[in-house]
């Protein structure tokens, strides 16, 4: 399910999904906002590969940058496609508030 332009859709978001915001939380989890308006939790500790190991460093993890709709870290040395972030993330129910 996702929301786009105030309309709730039951199917998966279209391929053109982008990331509009990323808020680092604790334990390697990021609260990600997508161009659909949907917010999801993405656990960076669940992704494999040498390139992602620097995310274990809190100094790097706590400084995500959104570049062209993609979440990046470490001056662009680490990036993850928005479609991958969406597919590997979890539904976030903010309980009617965006206060996290």
Order of alpha helices (4+ residues) and beta strands (2+ residues): beta-beta-beta-beta-beta-alpha-beta-beta-beta-alpha-beta
